[in-house]
Amino acid sequence: MAITAQMVKELREKTGAGMLDCKKALQETNGDMEKAIDFLREKGIAKAAKKADRVAAEGTAYVLTEGNDAVILEVNAETDFVAKNEGFQTLVKELANHLLKNKPANLDEALAQTMENGATVSDHITAAISKIGEKISLRRFAVKTKTDQDAFGAYLHLGGRIGVLTVLEGSTNADAAKDVAMHIAALNPKYVSRDEVSQEEVEHERQVLTQQALNEGKPEKIVGKMVEGRLSKYFEEVCVLDQAFVKNPDQKIRQFVESTGGKLREFVRYEVGEGIEKREENFAEEVMNQIKK
């Protein structure tokens, strides 16, 4: 029976095994999907498949800088305990080094790239899953570059629960860049400056604030001025340059950055598990399910 790429893809999704292993299993079982799954399980290759439907919302953020290149990434696991495991931490560093060296354009490209050991990034992660025993995933990453006249700021909070990478342009003050990263970790702004906020978002916020003021019974003739004042406060919440510096509340981040002779070009902030819906499970049911398996 001819083994198609679609069959290999399906088996890979069901078992988490590598493409070559899946192709071999299908060849050995004449294309029988269920027998191919058993074949991989018997070889110990499909061990990771049992973890495929679990939610990996723990893990770590990590930042690596080297010369004029830097990478920030988030790697997820199912439990905080495993996230602190030496094997997991080693995997994170291996992935960071690979991403920094190869600079893939997106996650799909990254997972398909070949690492120094000859395995794809995806298969390397699968091998780690088999050893560690939990679902692990490379969720996201960003690679940034700078010039010799710029500075990176790297900061990890709570052992990697939050990771921030900043790029300070026109200043080589790495300490200042790190201070800005620390501030961003604490206050979680969405944008660098007001220029980055879309007109649609501004108009939406203006409408909400207008209705809010009217509902408070404010006279229509002063609502406009009130709304603009509240809109300014909104910018202070979402734009880092408008925020009061956590290390010196009397100074705006814009003033702090300008004092270094540079400007904040961009930042990336990852908080582990943000946006991932954690599935609540009955512990007794989970134990019984494991016993049945």
Rosetta blueprint (number, residue, H / E / L):
1 M L
2 A L
3 I L
4 T L
5 A H
6 Q H
7 M H
8 V H
9 K H
10 E H
11 L H
12 R H
13 E H
14 K H
15 T H
16 G L
17 A L
18 G L
19 M H
20 L H
21 D H
22 C H
23 K H
24 K H
25 A H
26 L H
27 Q H
28 E H
29 T L
30 N L
31 G L
32 D L
33 M H
34 E H
35 K H
36 A H
37 I H
38 D H
39 F H
40 L H
41 R H
42 E H
43 K L
44 G L
45 I L
46 A L
47 K H
48 A H
49 A H
50 K H
51 K H
52 A L
53 D L
54 R L
55 V L
56 A L
57 A L
58 E E
59 G E
60 T E
61 A E
62 Y E
63 V E
64 L E
65 T E
66 E E
67 G L
68 N L
69 D E
70 A E
71 V E
72 I E
73 L E
74 E E
75 V E
76 N E
77 A E
78 E L
79 T L
80 D H
81 F H
82 V H
83 A H
84 K L
85 N L
86 E H
87 G H
88 F H
89 Q H
90 T H
91 L H
92 V H
93 K H
94 E H
95 L H
96 A H
97 N H
98 H H
99 L H
100 L H
101 K H
102 N H
103 K L
104 P L
105 A L
106 N L
107 L H
108 D H
109 E H
110 A H
111 L H
112 A H
113 Q L
114 T E
115 M L
116 E L
117 N L
118 G L
119 A L
120 T E
121 V H
122 S H
123 D H
124 H H
125 I H
126 T H
127 A H
128 A H
129 I H
130 S H
131 K H
132 I H
133 G L
134 E L
135 K L
136 I L
137 S E
138 L E
139 R E
140 R E
141 F E
142 A E
143 V E
144 K E
145 T E
146 K L
147 T L
148 D L
149 Q L
150 D L
151 A E
152 F E
153 G E
154 A E
155 Y E
156 L E
157 H E
158 L L
159 G L
160 G L
161 R L
162 I E
163 G E
164 V E
165 L E
166 T E
167 V E
168 L E
169 E E
170 G L
171 S L
172 T L
173 N L
174 A H
175 D H
176 A H
177 A H
178 K H
179 D H
180 V H
181 A H
182 M H
183 H H
184 I H
185 A H
186 A H
187 L H
188 N L
189 P L
190 K L
191 Y E
192 V L
193 S L
194 R H
195 D H
196 E H
197 V L
198 S L
199 Q H
200 E H
201 E H
202 V H
203 E H
204 H H
205 E H
206 R H
207 Q H
208 V H
209 L H
210 T H
211 Q H
212 Q H
213 A H
214 L H
215 N H
216 E L
217 G L
218 K L
219 P L
220 E H
221 K H
222 I H
223 V H
224 G H
225 K H
226 M H
227 V H
228 E H
229 G H
230 R H
231 L H
232 S H
233 K H
234 Y H
235 F H
236 E H
237 E H
238 V H
239 C E
240 V H
241 L H
242 D H
243 Q L
244 A E
245 F E
246 V L
247 K L
248 N E
249 P E
250 D E
251 Q E
252 K E
253 I H
254 R H
255 Q H
256 F H
257 V H
258 E H
259 S L
260 T L
261 G L
262 G L
263 K E
264 L E
265 R E
266 E E
267 F E
268 V E
269 R E
270 Y E
271 E E
272 V L
273 G L
274 E L
275 G L
276 I L
277 E L
278 K L
279 R L
280 E L
281 E L
282 N L
283 F H
284 A H
285 E H
286 E H
287 V H
288 M H
289 N H
290 Q H
291 I H
292 K H
293 K L
